Amino acid sequence: MSVDVLTLGCRLNTVESEAMRQSAENAGHRNTIIVNTCAVTGEAVRQARQTIRKAKRNNPTARVVVTGCAAQIEPETFAAMDEVDLVLGNEAKTAPATWADLSFAAADKLHVTDIMRVKETAPAFVNGYAERTRAFVEVQNGCDHRCTFCIIPFGRGNARSVPMGLAVDQIKQLADQGYREVVLTGVDLTSYGPDLPGSPKLGDLVQQILKHVPALDRLRLSSIDSIEADPALVEAISSEQRLMPHLHLSLQAGDDMILKRMKRRHLRDDAIRFCQGMRSARPDLIFGADIIAGFPTETETMFENSLNLVDECGLTFLHVFPFSPRQGTPAARMPQLDRPTIKARADRLREKGRDALARHLASQADTTQPVLIERVADGLARGRIPAYTEVAIPALGNGPEVGSIIPVTITGHEGQRLTGVFAEEARNAA
């Protein structure tokens, strides 16, 4: 084993893990396990400790480096573990110099600095990914907001943006290497730009990418805060066909009182108005959303407002989070709901999400969609349509080639994915 990276948590962690892997291998590290942790809930921290113990048990001679948000917020917790050789903070983890200079001989396990003092971001740019279909590019890090349920700003620091020129150059390199799709990632993506000269917005970055990287077929946004969508971004979503018609929204709740207690920046009607307006401008737009079930003080009526928001916003992909108090956040000190109620509400939200997804899948029947092929195995090709829905297609011979974009006629759906046939085959069958 050379370098093994175990990633927990968000897509941004996935990007940073690949950057760490490349830097560690280039620096000559061997027999090393890097655990990139998440801190979004207390359960996430417990899972990080469990992952570390299992990794060390499976590889007793390996050196273990723990990094990520949980390591940044609770460094002593991980330094106290016998399995851990070194705890590395979020500021330095993706810098190649960190891995070039890293020593396991020092007595002090802790290499964690004050993340709140970091004013610029060192973008986690990578030279490539194992599968040459979709690449993730970090353009933003940190968060200036203080939602009452969220500990992440204390793991990531204040909001910082990658200069547009650097981001465009990275995406140009990836497109030149053959990547067909790029996903822009960040902690608070729509807060992009105010720390940069001229204070550009996310929409400005998106338009510059599409203008200066004509070879890029598809551009996606990982997650946005709809209340922060700037006019240039709205224009790009409405008119740029290479910007994919799938938006994942950080909504969290559908009741105004709960939104205020969460310290969110939007109200219920803001979310509904955004979704209706964007879908009017671009009818093929599909929305996903994060929603928390059972937030402290949530009544049944308040919860039903979140439940109804699925229909009123026309949401398709739901990420449902049963509320779990995170020590160190204001929400952990609020009056808590009992766990059975939280679980039951999360189950109801998930059921609502399954119904919404089923309607979306059914609506795609008999359409022809360009599918980015991600893998071919066991007689099936799998990929995603522009709306990010997965589709499975019977493979023909040795093809299609991974990374190709091929028209597919949708024939139906199984479970949570579409089924289809390659469009030429469908025409021949007709």
C-alpha positions in Angstrom: 0.0 0.0 0.0 1.2 3.5 -0.8 -1.4 6.1 0.1 -5.0 5.2 1.0 -7.5 8.0 1.5 -10.7 7.4 3.3 -13.2 10.2 2.7 -16.2 11.0 4.9 -18.7 13.8 4.3 -19.2 16.3 1.5 -18.1 16.6 -2.2 -15.6 19.2 -1.2 -13.9 16.6 0.9 -13.9 14.3 -2.1 -12.0 17.0 -4.1 -9.5 17.6 -1.3 -8.9 13.9 -0.7 -7.8 13.5 -4.3 -5.5 16.5 -4.0 -4.0 15.0 -0.8 -3.5 11.6 -2.4 -1.6 13.1 -5.3 0.5 15.3 -3.0 1.3 12.5 -0.6 2.3 10.1 -3.3 4.4 12.7 -5.1 6.2 13.4 -1.8 7.1 9.7 -1.6 4.8 8.7 1.3 4.2 5.0 1.6 2.0 2.8 3.8 0.0 5.8 4.8 -3.7 6.1 5.5 -5.3 9.6 5.4 -8.8 9.9 7.0 -10.6 13.0 5.8 -13.3 13.5 8.4 -16.7 15.2 8.6 -18.1 17.1 11.6 -21.6 18.0 10.5 -23.2 15.9 13.3 -22.0 14.2 16.4 -22.7 10.9 14.6 -20.3 12.0 11.9 -17.5 12.4 14.5 -18.4 8.9 15.9 -18.2 7.4 12.4 -14.8 9.1 11.9 -13.4 7.4 15.1 -14.9 4.1 14.0 -13.3 4.4 10.5 -9.9 5.2 12.0 -10.0 2.2 14.3 -11.1 -0.2 11.5 -8.4 1.2 9.1 -5.7 0.7 11.7 -7.0 -2.8 12.6 -6.9 -3.8 8.9 -3.4 -2.3 8.4 -1.5 -2.4 11.7 1.8 -1.1 10.3 0.3 1.9 8.4 0.8 5.4 9.6 -2.6 7.2 10.1 -3.1 10.9 9.3 -6.4 12.4 10.4 -7.6 15.6 8.8 -10.9 17.3 7.8 -13.5 19.2 9.7 -13.8 16.9 12.7 -10.0 17.0 13.1 -10.0 20.8 12.9 -12.8 21.3 15.4 -11.8 18.5 17.9 -8.1 17.9 17.3 -7.5 16.6 20.9 -10.1 14.0 20.4 -8.2 12.4 17.6 -4.7 13.1 19.0 -5.7 11.0 22.0 -6.4 8.0 19.8 -3.6 5.4 19.9 -4.3 4.6 16.3 -3.5 8.1 15.1 0.0 9.2 14.2 -0.8 12.8 13.2 -3.7 15.3 13.2 -3.6 17.8 10.3 -5.7 20.9 10.2 -7.8 22.0 7.2 -5.6 25.0 6.4 -2.6 23.0 5.3 -4.0 19.6 4.2 -4.2 20.2 0.5 -0.9 22.2 0.1 1.8 20.0 -1.6 4.4 21.6 0.7 2.7 20.1 3.7 3.2 16.6 2.4 6.7 17.3 1.2 7.7 18.5 4.7 5.6 16.1 6.7 7.4 14.2 9.4 6.1 11.5 11.7 9.1 11.7 14.0 7.9 14.7 16.0 6.5 14.1 19.5 3.6 16.4 18.9 0.8 14.9 16.9 -1.1 18.1 16.4 -0.6 20.2 13.3 -3.7 22.4 13.5 -3.8 26.2 13.2 -6.6 28.7 13.8 -8.8 28.4 10.7 -10.5 31.7 11.5 -7.3 33.5 10.7 -7.1 32.2 7.2 -8.0 34.9 4.7 -7.2 33.2 1.4 -8.0 29.8 0.1 -5.4 27.4 -1.4 -7.5 25.7 -4.0 -7.5 21.9 -4.0 -6.7 21.6 -7.7 -5.9 18.1 -9.0 -4.4 16.9 -12.2 -7.0 14.2 -12.8 -9.4 11.7 -11.4 -9.5 7.9 -11.7 -12.6 8.0 -14.0 -12.2 10.5 -16.8 -15.9 11.6 -17.0 -16.7 14.1 -14.2 -14.3 16.3 -12.3 -14.9 18.4 -9.2 -13.3 21.8 -8.9 -13.1 23.8 -5.6 -13.8 27.5 -6.2 -14.9 28.5 -2.7 -14.3 27.5 0.9 -15.5 28.5 4.3 -18.8 30.3 5.4 -19.6 33.6 6.9 -23.1 32.6 8.0 -23.9 31.1 11.4 -26.9 28.8 11.0 -27.8 27.7 14.4 -27.6 23.9 13.6 -24.2 24.1 11.8 -20.7 23.7 13.2 -19.0 23.7 9.8 -17.8 27.4 9.8 -15.6 26.4 12.7 -14.0 23.7 10.7 -13.7 25.6 7.4 -13.2 29.2 8.6 -14.6 32.3 6.9 -15.7 32.4 3.3 -12.8 32.6 0.8 -12.9 32.5 -3.0 -10.5 31.1 -5.7 -9.6 33.8 -8.2 -11.5 33.4 -11.4 -8.4 33.1 -13.6 -7.1 30.2 -11.5 -10.5 28.4 -11.6 -10.9 28.9 -15.4 -7.3 27.6 -16.0 -7.9 24.5 -14.0 -11.1 23.7 -15.8 -9.4 24.4 -19.1 -6.8 21.8 -18.2 -9.4 19.2 -17.2 -11.3 19.8 -20.5 -8.1 19.4 -22.4 -7.5 16.1 -20.6 -10.8 14.8 -21.9 -13.2 15.5 -19.0 -16.7 16.1 -20.4 -18.2 17.5 -17.2 -17.0 19.7 -14.3 -18.8 20.3 -11.0 -18.1 23.5 -9.1 -17.9 22.9 -5.4 -17.6 24.9 -2.2 -18.9 25.2 1.4 -21.2 28.1 0.5 -20.9 28.3 -3.3 -23.2 31.3 -3.8 -21.1 33.4 -1.5 -18.4 33.3 -4.1 -16.4 36.5 -4.9 -16.7 39.4 -2.4 -13.2 38.8 -1.1 -11.7 39.1 -4.7 -10.8 42.3 -6.6 -13.9 43.7 -8.2 -16.2 41.5 -6.1 -17.3 39.1 -8.8 -20.3 36.9 -8.2 -20.8 33.2 -8.8 -22.7 34.0 -12.0 -19.7 35.9 -13.3 -17.5 32.9 -12.7 -19.9 30.6 -14.5 -20.2 32.8 -17.5 -16.4 33.2 -17.7 -16.0 29.4 -17.6 -18.5 28.8 -20.4 -17.0 31.6 -22.5 -13.3 30.6 -22.1 -13.6 26.8 -22.0 -15.6 26.0 -25.1 -14.4 22.4 -25.1 -16.3 21.8 -21.8 -19.5 20.0 -22.6 -21.2 20.2 -19.2 -20.9 22.5 -16.2 -22.7 21.8 -12.9 -23.1 23.5 -9.6 -22.9 21.3 -6.5 -25.3 23.2 -4.2 -26.6 26.7 -4.0 -28.4 29.0 -1.5 -31.2 30.3 -3.7 -31.5 33.6 -1.8 -28.0 34.4 -2.9 -28.4 33.6 -6.6 -27.1 36.7 -8.4 -28.6 38.1 -11.7 -25.7 36.8 -13.8 -26.2 33.3 -12.3 -30.0 33.4 -13.0 -29.2 34.5 -16.6 -26.8 31.6 -17.0 -29.2 29.1 -15.6 -31.9 30.4 -17.9 -30.0 30.5 -21.1 -26.8 28.5 -21.1 -27.5 25.0 -22.3 -24.0 23.7 -21.2 -25.0 24.7 -17.6 -26.8 21.5 -16.6 -30.5 21.8 -15.6 -30.2 20.5 -12.1 -29.9 22.7 -9.0 -29.5 21.3 -5.5 -30.9 23.9 -3.0 -29.9 24.5 0.6 -33.5 25.0 1.9 -33.4 23.1 5.3 -37.1 23.8 6.2 -40.4 25.1 4.8 -41.7 26.9 7.8 -40.9 30.6 8.4 -40.5 30.3 12.2 -38.2 27.3 11.9 -36.2 29.1 9.2 -35.8 32.1 11.6 -34.7 29.8 14.4 -32.2 28.2 12.1 -31.0 31.7 11.3 -31.5 31.1 7.6 -31.5 34.0 5.2 -34.7 33.1 3.2 -38.3 32.6 4.0 -40.7 30.0 2.6 -42.1 32.2 -0.1 -38.6 33.1 -1.3 -37.9 29.5 -2.0 -41.2 28.9 -3.8 -40.7 32.1 -5.9 -37.2 31.2 -6.9 -38.2 27.7 -8.0 -41.2 28.8 -9.9 -39.3 31.7 -11.6 -36.4 29.5 -12.7 -38.6 26.7 -14.0 -40.6 29.3 -15.9 -37.4 30.5 -17.5 -36.1 26.9 -18.1 -38.8 24.3 -18.1 -36.4 21.3 -18.0 -34.9 22.4 -14.7 -34.9 19.8 -11.9 -34.5 20.7 -8.2 -33.0 18.8 -5.3 -32.9 20.1 -1.7 -31.6 19.5 1.8 -34.3 19.4 4.4 -34.0 18.8 8.1 -36.7 16.9 9.9 -37.5 17.5 13.6 -35.6 20.7 14.2 -36.0 21.9 17.9 -39.5 23.4 18.6 -40.9 22.1 15.3 -44.6 21.5 15.7 -46.7 19.2 13.5 -48.0 22.2 11.6 -44.5 23.5 11.0 -43.3 20.1 9.8 -46.3 19.9 7.4 -45.1 23.2 5.9 -41.8 21.5 5.1 -43.7 18.5 3.7 -45.8 20.7 1.5 -42.8 22.6 0.2 -41.8 19.5 -1.8 -44.8 20.0 -4.0 -44.8 23.8 -4.0 -41.2 24.0 -5.1 -41.5 21.0 -7.3 -38.6 19.2 -5.7 -37.3 15.9 -7.1 -34.3 14.8 -5.2 -34.5 15.1 -1.4 -31.6 14.8 1.0 -33.4 14.4 4.3 -31.6 14.8 7.6 -33.2 13.8 10.9 -32.1 16.6 13.3 -29.2 15.6 15.4 -27.9 18.1 18.0 -24.3 19.1 17.3 -22.4 20.1 20.5 -21.2 23.7 20.2 -24.2 25.0 18.1 -27.1 27.1 19.4 -29.6 24.6 18.2 -28.2 22.0 20.6 -29.3 24.2 23.5 -32.9 24.6 22.2 -35.8 22.5 23.4 -35.4 19.1 21.6 -38.0 16.8 20.1 -38.0 13.2 21.1 -36.1 10.8 18.8 -39.2 8.8 17.7 -40.9 11.9 16.5 -37.8 13.1 14.6 -37.4 9.6 13.0 -41.1 9.5 12.0 -41.0 12.9 10.4 -37.8 12.0 8.5 -39.5 8.9 7.2 -42.5 10.9 6.0 -40.3 13.4 4.2 -38.3 10.5 2.6 -41.6 8.9 1.4 -42.6 12.3 0.0 -39.3 12.4 -1.8 -39.7 8.9 -3.2 -43.1 9.9 -4.7 -41.6 13.1 -6.2 -38.7 11.1 -7.7 -41.1 8.5 -9.1 -43.1 11.2 -10.9 -39.9 12.7 -12.4 -38.8 9.3 -13.6 -42.1 8.6 -15.2 -42.1 12.0 -16.9 -38.9 11.0 -18.8 -40.4 8.1 -20.6 -40.1 8.3 -24.4 -37.8 11.3 -24.3 -34.3 11.2 -25.9 -31.5 12.4 -23.6 -27.8 12.9 -24.0 -26.2 10.6 -21.5 -22.6 10.9 -20.2 -21.4 7.3 -19.9 -19.7 6.8 -16.5 -19.1 3.0 -16.5 -19.7 -0.1 -18.5 -19.9 -3.5 -16.8 -21.9 -6.7 -16.7 -23.6 -5.9 -20.0 -24.9 -2.5 -18.9 -23.7 1.1 -19.5 -24.5 3.6 -16.8 -24.5 7.3 -17.0 -26.5 10.5 -16.3 -28.8 12.7 -18.2 -28.4 16.5 -18.0 -30.9 16.5 -15.0 -28.4 14.3 -13.2 -30.8 11.3 -13.1 -29.0 8.0 -13.5 -29.8 5.8 -16.5 -28.9 2.2 -17.3 -28.7 1.0 -20.9 -27.9 -2.4 -22.3 -24.3 -2.2 -23.6 -23.6 -3.0 -27.3 -20.5 -5.2 -27.9 -17.6 -3.6 -26.1 -19.1 -0.2 -26.1 -19.9 2.5 -25.5 -16.8 4.2 -24.4 -16.6 5.6 -20.9 -16.6 9.4 -21.1 -18.7 9.6 -24.3 -22.0 11.4 -24.5 -24.6 9.4 -26.4 -28.3 10.0 -27.2 -30.5 7.5 -25.3 -34.2 6.9 -25.6 -35.7 6.5 -22.2 -37.9 3.4 -22.0 -38.9 3.4 -18.3 -37.4 3.2 -14.8 -36.4 0.7 -12.2 -36.0 1.8 -8.6 -34.4 5.2 -8.6 -32.9 5.1 -12.0 -34.1 5.3 -15.6 -33.7 2.6 -18.2 -33.2 3.2 -21.9 -31.7 2.1 -25.2 -29.3 3.9 -27.4 -31.3 6.2 -29.7 -30.1 4.5 -32.9 -31.2 1.1 -31.6 -34.6 2.6 -30.5 -35.1 3.9 -34.1 -34.2 0.6 -35.6 -36.6 -1.2 -33.3 -39.4 1.1 -34.3 
